[in-house]
């Protein structure tokens, strides 16, 4: 008989979740990892369960989740969450069903059908087990369809660790998750591993940056992303120094990161933000980019007043670009 899962109490709880593929098969290739990441983000928007840190390996995954207390949602918020998760055709059918339930309630004065319909979606939100179960099922269906196979893909039920809401506990757990590809000998720096939250955040992805920012801000680090990223990088490297029994960073690497204050050198920023150089349209000092904008004013919307857009992620020595790519940068890989 399985023991009940240990869950937290209160209005906000944090969990480290890990699940492994059956027989430790390496089923997560690049395409699979990308599908899993997209499904994770869609489910995050639907459920209200927030991903603070993650790492997708070839045969297992790690998530650091923030699970809020279930609250009543108004119809507008509920519909917004449903739209973030369901395809357009399926969403149209859901809207029709809600409309029929409302009409029935208006004619009969009985809202049982409408309340039951709302509850079938609300019961899946703000719940740890529902989030992980649906994420694993979504990936299994996709993988089985691609491979022409049937049956389960995962070893037993997922593992979960309730994490104290303290800077020491949460940041230590986040560092452990980010260090997985380093400990496995896949990369020398977690920013080089595309499918972890740190690399995605360094590359400019908004949700990944938001999760890491929350980890530090909830404990008093009210700084810009640049300072938060530097602090997070130092934490990861200090936690990841190699030992006799564990792979990790050389002491010289750790010292270098500390001496640099956690900042990424310019050549590393260039590697991690390659879209600035391919999709930025124009790159140079503020005056240069503004001049290019003025010369091509007709190609931009009326509400835009200037051309220069700040390049995110570190010190770019006064460079700007014409397109704002802060939330659409390609992760290193």
Order of alpha helices (4+ residues) and beta strands (2+ residues): beta-alpha-beta-beta-alpha-alpha-alpha-alpha-beta-alpha-alpha-alpha-alpha-alpha-alpha-alpha-alpha-beta-alpha-beta-beta
